[in-house]
Amino acid sequence: MVVSLNDQVTTRRLVLATNNLIGYEDMGGSLLEVTGSSGDIDTTDQLQMFGGFQKAFVVNGANLKVVDLVNTKLTSEAQITSNIPAHGDILTQDTTNAQMVVDYIFYDVGTSDHYVYGFTTSGTFNTSNDVKDADANVIITSGNLSAVDEATTMPHWYDWTPYNDDTTTYGTMPEKAYLATLYRGRPVLSGNPNAPFQWYMGRQNNPWDWAYVAGDAQSPVAGGNADAGEIGDIVRALISYKDDYLIFGCASSIWYLSGDATFGGSLNELSLTTGIFGAQSWCWDDGGNLWWWGKNGIYKSTIPQMPVNVSAIDLPKLVKDEAANPSTHRITMAFDRDRQGILITITKLSDGTHSNYWYSLRTEGFFPESYPTACGPYSLLYYDANDTDDAGLLVGCKDGYVREFVDSAKDDDIGGSDQAIDSYVGLGPFAIGGSSKNGKITGLNPVTAGGGTGGSQSDSDDIDYKVFTDIAAEKVIERLVANVTPNFAGTIKSPGRQRGGTKRQKARGAFAAIRLGNSGSGETWGFEKIDVGVSPTGRIK
């Protein structure tokens, strides 16, 4: 027997916050404003979003909002006072036989309008017929049904409140929240300024129910992270790992919840010696490692393993040198699966000035980098888009643009124009005379990237080089980093191995370093190798 099954089609949409409004990705790949969102949020204040139940939940202090991408919205001009449908009830419309599963109800006291949001399972609703529940009770009469808005016409934008704004039945949400995530089908909130150590979970698979019920495994629940009798640490980040762990990144400690808080779960200490910088100062890689910016550097852990300070050897003074403050700076991190590395950005919120680091998982090395000030990173997201051409690491920038890294681009986009990229690599320092001996560089023999002019391989542009030598390795490093007083310098012609390309210049010292780079507009560069000719000249005196 052969059975034919329909392929499941999934659709992702990008939702973003910028300039006090919410934008979303249209099906064509363009970005549109969510109607009604302008001025309803404050992007100068901390804002987080998470996806769940085919919606985006926005957490922005007192602004708790929903971008609804799936439901049909029925508007009743009269308040529904009896037979109020519950979450999950089925409504049917006369004549059309259209049906929906009720998701959320909101009552607007100011207009006396009642809104019913539900997922349409069959048919199409209109404004000409009554809507009834499963017991044939009329929920909305045709005379009061003033509008039907399908999810396909636009995302719905509304306040995130308890169901029907009924706090007696469905509890209360915190008045303010700045942190949010989804864990085991529960919305999780924290960052309430009045209780910064507290976290709150809504009912499992029902983001509108916040009423705590004893003996109910799916009940909402609230808690803190501390040993018995202590006030908990300030929560700075909520990080969920599938349905396995919920990590609470705090100011000076890291905790994790294993399992469900109301059904056999346990709260555990991950670290009491480091915390996390902020709400976005973390990411997961494709090996299940959690990376974050902690008190003394960059840490990683495969939960529940003890954290390891990855930057302790290469950048032991990283945190002190950057001197970032959570009140003035934003640190964001993201795993770039295309380039197999971690991008770490440290941006001053007031003006977009920043310093960044790329950590290569291939070479296990840190590479400092920065972008034009207009491109100061405020947020990072690897977007696994429907169209693979649109997939990649996205950077939300200071000037309101969303940018991406393009391998073929040779300049940085700064809005109305482009800016040349200035990049370099330092090689060394390395001993050129052997142990405790001086030496002499006798020449350089470089081979740049590319198969030759007009070949099939991508070709490097010309490369500037500078050579530094001294009797002490530290002096070599200082001059290379400051890019001052090289012993000799020049230009390497590209691509590939050039006839007559050997640089027969000389310099003496015990240690040497080479700086290779390019700052030309519309140019890029790379090299395969550089052979350095050396010879000993005697003992260091």
C-alpha positions in Angstrom: 0.0 0.0 0.0 1.3 3.5 -0.9 0.2 6.4 1.2 0.6 10.0 0.0 1.2 12.6 2.8 1.1 16.3 2.3 4.4 18.0 3.1 4.4 20.2 6.1 5.2 23.8 5.2 6.6 26.1 7.9 6.9 29.8 7.5 9.1 32.1 9.5 8.7 35.9 9.8 11.1 38.4 11.1 9.7 40.7 13.8 11.7 43.7 14.9 11.5 46.8 17.1 12.9 50.2 15.9 12.1 53.8 16.3 9.2 53.2 18.8 7.4 50.8 16.5 7.2 47.1 15.5 8.0 45.9 12.0 7.5 42.5 10.5 8.6 40.7 7.4 6.1 40.5 4.6 5.9 37.3 2.7 7.8 39.0 -0.1 10.8 39.6 2.2 10.1 43.3 2.7 9.6 44.8 6.1 6.3 46.5 7.0 5.0 48.4 10.1 2.6 46.6 12.4 -0.5 48.8 12.3 -1.1 50.5 15.6 2.4 49.8 17.1 3.9 53.2 16.4 4.3 55.0 19.7 3.0 52.0 21.6 6.6 51.0 22.7 9.7 52.8 23.8 12.8 51.6 22.0 15.0 54.0 24.1 14.1 51.6 27.0 15.1 48.0 27.3 12.9 45.7 25.1 12.8 42.0 24.5 10.7 39.7 22.4 10.2 36.0 22.1 8.2 33.9 19.7 5.6 31.4 20.8 2.1 30.2 19.8 2.6 31.8 16.4 2.9 35.2 17.9 5.7 37.6 19.0 5.4 38.7 22.7 6.9 42.2 23.3 8.2 43.0 26.8 9.1 46.7 27.3 8.7 47.7 30.9 5.0 48.7 31.3 4.4 48.0 27.6 3.5 44.3 27.4 2.2 43.7 23.8 1.4 40.9 21.3 2.0 40.6 17.6 -0.5 38.0 16.5 0.3 36.4 13.1 -2.3 33.6 13.1 -5.7 34.5 14.6 -8.9 35.9 13.2 -10.2 38.9 15.1 -13.9 39.3 15.7 -15.1 42.7 17.0 -18.3 43.0 19.0 -19.6 46.5 19.7 -21.3 45.3 22.8 -19.7 43.7 25.8 -20.0 39.9 26.1 -21.4 39.5 29.6 -22.7 35.9 29.7 -21.5 32.6 28.3 -18.0 34.1 27.8 -16.0 31.6 25.8 -13.0 30.0 27.5 -9.6 29.5 26.0 -9.9 26.5 23.6 -13.7 26.7 23.1 -15.1 26.3 19.6 -17.3 29.0 18.0 -19.4 28.5 14.9 -21.1 31.2 12.7 -24.6 30.7 11.4 -25.1 30.2 7.7 -21.3 30.3 6.9 -20.5 27.5 9.3 -17.1 29.1 9.8 -15.4 27.7 12.9 -12.6 29.0 15.2 -10.8 27.8 18.3 -10.9 30.7 20.8 -7.4 31.8 21.8 -7.8 35.2 23.6 -10.5 37.7 24.5 -9.9 41.3 25.4 -12.4 43.9 26.6 -11.7 47.6 25.9 -13.4 49.5 28.7 -12.9 52.8 26.8 -14.9 51.8 23.7 -17.0 48.9 25.2 -15.8 46.8 22.3 -15.1 43.1 22.9 -12.5 41.4 20.8 -12.4 37.7 20.2 -9.2 36.2 18.8 -9.2 32.6 17.5 -7.7 30.3 15.0 -10.1 29.7 12.1 -10.3 26.0 11.3 -12.8 26.1 8.5 -14.9 28.6 6.5 -14.7 32.3 6.5 -16.4 34.6 9.0 -18.4 37.7 8.0 -20.3 40.4 9.8 -23.8 39.2 8.7 -24.5 36.2 10.9 -24.5 35.4 14.6 -21.6 33.6 16.3 -22.5 30.8 18.7 -20.7 28.5 21.1 -20.8 24.7 21.2 -24.0 24.9 23.3 -25.7 27.1 20.7 -25.5 30.2 22.9 -25.2 33.4 20.9 -21.9 35.0 21.7 -22.0 37.8 19.2 -25.1 38.8 17.4 -24.9 39.9 13.8 -26.0 43.4 14.8 -23.0 43.8 17.1 -20.4 42.0 14.9 -18.8 45.1 13.4 -15.6 43.7 11.9 -13.8 40.5 11.0 -10.1 40.8 10.5 -8.2 37.8 9.2 -4.6 37.2 10.2 -3.7 37.1 6.5 -4.5 40.8 6.1 -2.2 42.1 8.8 -0.7 41.0 12.1 -3.0 42.0 15.0 -1.5 44.3 17.7 -2.9 44.3 21.2 -2.1 44.5 24.9 -0.8 41.4 26.6 -3.2 41.0 29.6 -4.8 38.1 31.5 -7.6 36.5 29.6 -10.6 38.9 29.1 -8.7 41.2 31.4 -10.3 39.2 34.2 -7.8 39.3 37.1 -10.1 37.6 39.5 -10.2 34.4 37.4 -6.9 34.6 35.6 -4.6 36.4 38.0 -2.3 39.3 37.4 0.9 39.9 35.5 3.7 42.0 36.8 3.2 45.7 36.2 6.5 45.9 34.5 8.9 43.4 33.0 12.0 43.7 30.9 13.0 40.1 30.5 11.1 37.3 28.8 11.4 33.9 27.2 9.4 30.7 26.5 10.1 27.6 28.4 8.2 24.2 28.3 5.3 26.0 26.8 5.2 28.7 29.5 5.8 32.4 29.1 8.4 33.5 31.6 8.8 37.1 32.7 11.3 38.9 35.0 13.0 42.2 35.3 10.3 43.8 37.4 12.0 46.9 39.0 9.9 46.4 42.2 11.1 42.8 42.5 14.3 42.4 40.4 15.0 39.0 41.9 11.6 37.5 41.0 10.5 35.5 38.0 7.0 34.7 36.9 5.7 31.8 34.7 2.2 31.7 33.1 0.1 28.6 32.6 1.6 25.9 30.4 0.3 26.4 26.8 -1.8 29.4 27.8 0.0 32.8 27.9 -3.2 34.5 29.2 -3.5 32.7 32.5 -1.5 33.9 35.6 -3.6 32.6 38.4 -1.7 30.3 40.8 -3.6 27.0 41.6 -2.4 24.5 44.1 -2.1 20.8 43.0 -2.1 21.7 39.3 0.9 20.6 37.3 0.3 23.2 34.6 -0.4 26.1 37.0 1.3 29.4 36.8 4.1 29.8 39.3 6.6 32.5 40.6 9.9 32.2 42.4 13.4 33.5 43.0 16.9 32.1 42.9 18.6 31.8 46.3 19.4 29.5 49.2 16.6 29.2 51.8 16.1 32.4 53.8 18.0 34.6 51.4 16.8 37.3 49.0 17.6 36.2 45.5 20.2 37.7 43.1 19.0 40.3 40.6 18.0 38.5 37.4 19.6 40.0 34.2 18.8 37.4 31.6 16.4 34.5 31.0 17.8 31.8 28.8 15.9 28.6 27.8 17.4 25.5 26.4 14.7 23.6 24.6 12.4 22.0 27.3 15.4 20.9 29.3 16.7 23.9 31.2 15.8 27.4 32.1 18.9 29.5 33.0 18.7 32.5 35.2 21.6 34.8 34.5 21.9 37.0 37.5 24.2 39.9 38.5 26.7 37.8 40.4 25.5 34.2 40.0 24.0 31.7 37.5 21.2 29.4 38.3 19.2 26.9 36.3 15.9 25.1 36.5 15.9 21.5 35.4 12.4 20.3 34.4 9.1 22.0 35.3 8.8 24.3 38.3 5.4 22.7 39.3 6.1 19.1 38.4 9.3 17.6 39.9 11.7 20.3 38.6 14.7 21.4 40.6 16.5 24.8 40.9 20.3 24.5 40.9 23.4 26.6 41.2 25.6 26.7 38.1 28.0 29.3 39.4 28.3 31.6 42.4 31.5 33.3 41.2 30.3 34.9 38.0 27.1 36.5 36.7 26.0 37.8 33.3 26.3 41.4 31.9 22.8 41.8 30.4 19.7 40.4 28.7 21.4 39.8 25.3 25.0 39.0 26.5 24.8 35.3 25.6 24.2 32.8 22.8 24.1 29.1 22.0 26.4 27.4 19.5 25.6 24.3 17.5 27.4 22.1 20.0 25.0 22.9 22.9 27.4 25.3 24.6 26.1 28.4 26.3 28.4 31.4 25.9 28.0 34.6 27.9 29.8 37.7 29.1 30.5 37.3 32.8 32.3 39.1 35.5 35.8 38.1 34.4 35.5 37.4 30.7 33.8 35.2 28.2 32.4 31.9 29.6 31.0 28.8 28.2 29.2 25.8 29.6 27.3 22.7 28.5 24.6 22.9 31.1 24.9 21.7 33.8 28.7 21.5 33.6 30.8 24.1 35.4 31.5 27.2 33.4 35.0 27.7 31.7 36.5 31.2 31.2 37.5 31.0 27.6 39.1 34.5 27.5 41.2 34.1 30.6 44.4 33.3 28.8 44.2 35.3 25.6 42.4 38.4 27.0 42.9 38.2 30.8 41.9 41.9 31.3 39.0 42.0 28.8 36.3 43.1 31.2 38.5 45.7 32.9 39.8 47.1 29.6 36.3 47.4 28.0 34.9 49.0 31.2 31.3 48.5 30.0 28.5 49.4 32.4 25.0 47.9 32.1 23.5 51.3 32.5 25.4 52.8 29.5 26.4 49.9 27.3 24.8 46.9 25.6 26.7 43.7 25.1 25.2 41.3 22.6 26.4 37.9 21.4 25.4 35.6 18.6 26.6 32.4 17.0 27.2 32.7 13.3 26.6 29.2 11.9 27.8 30.1 8.5 31.2 31.3 9.6 31.5 29.1 12.7 32.2 31.7 15.3 30.8 33.9 18.1 30.3 37.6 17.5 30.6 39.7 20.7 29.6 43.4 20.4 30.1 46.1 23.1 28.1 49.3 22.2 27.6 52.5 24.0 23.9 53.2 23.8 24.2 57.0 23.7 26.2 57.3 20.5 26.8 53.9 19.0 30.6 53.8 19.6 31.6 50.3 20.1 34.3 47.6 20.1 33.7 44.1 19.0 35.3 40.7 19.0 35.1 37.7 16.7 35.8 34.4 18.4 36.6 31.7 15.8 35.5 28.2 16.8 37.8 26.8 14.1 41.0 28.5 15.4 39.9 29.2 19.0 41.2 32.7 18.7 39.8 36.2 19.4 39.9 38.8 16.6 39.1 42.5 17.6 37.0 44.5 15.1 34.8 47.5 14.8 32.3 49.0 12.3 31.4 52.6 11.4 29.7 54.3 14.3 26.4 54.4 12.4 26.5 50.6 12.4 26.9 50.3 16.1 25.3 47.0 17.0 22.3 47.1 19.3 21.0 43.6 18.6 22.1 40.4 16.9 20.1 37.5 15.5 20.9 34.6 13.3 17.8 34.4 11.1 17.0 31.1 9.5 14.8 32.6 6.9 12.4 30.8 4.5 14.5 31.9 1.6 18.1 30.8 2.1 19.2 33.9 0.3 17.8 35.9 3.3 19.3 33.7 6.0 22.2 34.8 8.0 23.4 36.8 10.9 21.5 40.1 11.2 22.7 43.2 13.0 20.3 45.8 14.3 22.2 49.0 14.2 22.3 52.4 15.9 20.9 54.2 12.8 17.8 52.0 12.6 19.1 49.8 9.7 19.2 46.0 9.9 22.4 44.9 8.2 24.0 41.6 7.3 27.5 40.3 6.6 28.0 39.8 2.8 31.1 37.9 1.8 31.3 39.5 -1.6 31.0 43.1 -0.2 34.3 45.0 -0.1 33.1 48.1 1.8 30.8 48.7 4.8 27.3 50.1 4.2 26.7 53.3 6.2 23.3 54.2 4.8 23.6 56.7 1.9 27.2 55.7 1.1 29.9 53.1 1.7 33.0 53.2 3.9 36.3 51.4 3.1 37.2 48.5 5.4 40.6 48.9 7.2 41.7 45.4 8.2 45.0 43.9 9.2 46.6 40.8 10.8 49.7 40.7 12.9 52.1 37.8 12.6 54.5 37.3 15.6 56.4 38.2 17.5 58.9 35.4 16.6 62.6 34.9 17.4 64.8 35.5 14.4 68.2 34.7 15.8 67.5 31.7 18.0 67.6 31.4 21.8 69.2 34.5 23.4 70.6 35.6 20.0 70.2 38.5 17.6 69.2 37.9 14.1 68.6 39.5 10.8 65.7 39.4 8.4 67.1 39.0 4.9 63.9 39.1 2.9 60.2 38.2 2.5 58.7 35.9 -0.1 54.9 36.4 0.0 52.2 34.4 -1.8 48.8 36.2 -1.9 45.4 34.6 -2.4 44.1 33.8 -5.9 45.0 31.8 -8.8 46.4 34.5 -11.0 45.0 37.4 -12.9 41.9 36.4 -14.8 41.8 33.0 -13.2 38.7 31.2 -11.8 39.6 31.8 -8.1 38.8 34.9 -6.1 41.9 37.2 -6.2 43.4 39.3 -3.5 44.1 43.0 -4.0 47.5 44.4 -3.2 48.6 44.1 0.5 50.5 46.6 2.5 53.1 45.2 4.8 55.2 46.5 7.7 58.1 44.8 9.5 59.0 45.5 13.1 62.1 44.2 14.9 63.6 44.8 18.4 65.6 43.1 21.1 62.4 42.7 23.2 59.2 41.0 22.1 57.0 43.4 24.0 58.5 46.4 22.2 57.7 44.7 18.9 54.1 44.1 19.9 53.7 47.7 21.1 54.9 49.2 17.8 52.8 46.7 15.7 49.6 47.5 17.6 50.2 51.2 17.5 51.3 50.9 13.9 54.3 53.2 14.3 58.0 53.2 13.3 58.3 50.0 11.3 61.8 49.0 10.3 60.7 48.7 6.7 57.4 48.7 4.8 56.0 48.3 1.3 53.3 46.8 -0.9 52.9 43.2 -2.0 51.5 42.9 -5.5 48.7 40.5 -6.1 47.3 37.9 -6.9 49.2 34.7 -6.2 53.0 34.5 -6.5 54.4 37.4 -8.5 57.5 37.2 -10.5 60.1 39.3 -8.8 57.9 39.7 -5.8 60.5 38.8 -3.2 61.2 41.7 -0.8 65.0 41.9 -0.2 64.9 44.3 2.7 66.8 43.8 5.9 66.3 44.5 9.6 68.2 43.4 12.8 66.9 42.4 16.2 66.1 39.4 18.4 62.3 39.4 17.7 60.2 40.4 14.7 56.6 40.8 13.7 54.9 41.5 10.4 51.7 43.5 9.9 49.7 42.8 6.7 46.7 44.8 5.8 44.6 46.8 3.3 42.5 49.9 3.7 41.6 50.6 0.1 38.0 51.3 -1.0 36.4 48.5 -3.0 39.3 46.1 -2.2 39.7 42.9 -0.3 42.8 40.8 0.5 44.1 37.4 1.6 47.3 35.5 1.6 48.4 31.9 1.5 51.8 32.2 3.1 54.8 34.4 3.6 58.3 33.0 3.9 60.7 35.0 6.0 64.4 34.7 5.4 66.5 35.0 8.6 70.1 34.5 9.7 71.7 34.7 13.2 74.1 37.6 13.9 75.4 37.0 17.4 74.5 37.1 21.1 72.1 39.7 22.5 74.2 42.4 24.3 
